[in-house]
Amino acid sequence: MDGEPVFGRGRRFLLEAIETHGSITRAAEDVGISYRKAWCHIKAMEERLGVQLVERQTGGKNGGGARITDEARVFLNKFEQMETGIREVVDEKFKALFQGGSYV
């Protein structure tokens, strides 16, 4: 697992899709990965972050399902704040370097 990302945009999309669909299978299809890969991503994130991100319910009379935890919602919110901050820094740097039309 060394060198493998704990979290990123793809894994964010996976968690958001689980919340939308209520299913790991449907979420995996939505983001274009296999169920097995989705499950591995969830397990790795939970192990590395030390929190449960997805609550799973096995099938049965009413079928199974999954939903993200409150901790996952907080994490997603903070991740979005971080991405917004990064975009702001990049925008400022771009303006500083390229403002005025002299690019060479």
N, C-alpha and C positions, 0 to 999 in steps of 0.2 A: 503494500500500500504506500510505501514511501514514494514521494514525488507525485502521487495521484491527488487531484484536487478533492478537497472535502466538499466544496460547494461552488457553484457557478450558475450561469444563466440556464444551462440545460437542466440542471437538477432543480433549479427554481421552477422552470416550466413543468417539470414532472410533478412537483408538490402541488402546484396550482391546478394541474389537470386532475390530480387525485381529488382535490377539493371540489372541482367542478363536476366530475363524473361519479364520485363515490365508489371508485373501483380502480385498483392498480392495473388490471388488465386493460380497461378502456383508456386509462391515462397513458399507459405505455404505447398503445396504438396511436393515440393522439399526438404524442411527441416523436413517434417513429422509431421506437426501440422495442425489443422483445420484453416479455414479462420477466424473464430471468434477469435481463440486464437491469430493468427497473428495480427489481427486488434487491439485486446486488448493490445498486446505488443507494437505496433506502437504508439497507443494513450498514453499509460503509459510513454513510452520513451519521446515522444514529450512534454507531460505535465511536467514531472520531469526535463527535460533538458531545457525546455523553448524555443525550436526551432522546426521548422517544418523539419522533416526528409524525409517525403514522400509526393510527389505531386500526387494527384489522379485525374483521369479524368473519369467521369461517362460514362456509355455506351451510345450508340447512333448509328448513321449511320455507323460510322467507329469503333465502339466498344469503350470500356473503356480502362483504363490502369493505370499504376503507374510508377513512377521513383523516385529515391532518389534525394534529393536536393544537392546543392553545400555544404551546411552546413553539411549534412550527410557524404559526401565524406571527408571533412576535419576531421570530428569526427572519421570516420573509419581509416583514416591515423594515427591520434594521438593514437587511441586505439591499432593499430598494433605496433607503436613505444613503447607504454607502455608494451605490451606483450613481445616484443623483450628485453626490459630492464629487465623485471622480469626473463626471461629465462637466461639472462647473469648473474644476481645476483645468481640465483639458481645454475647455472653451477659453478660459483666461490666458492660458499659455499660447494657444493658437492666435488669439488677437494680438498678444504682445509680439509674437514673432512675425506675423504676416500683415499687420495693419499698415496701411500706407502703400501697398502695392509693390514693394521691393522684395522679390522672392529669391533673388540670387545673391 
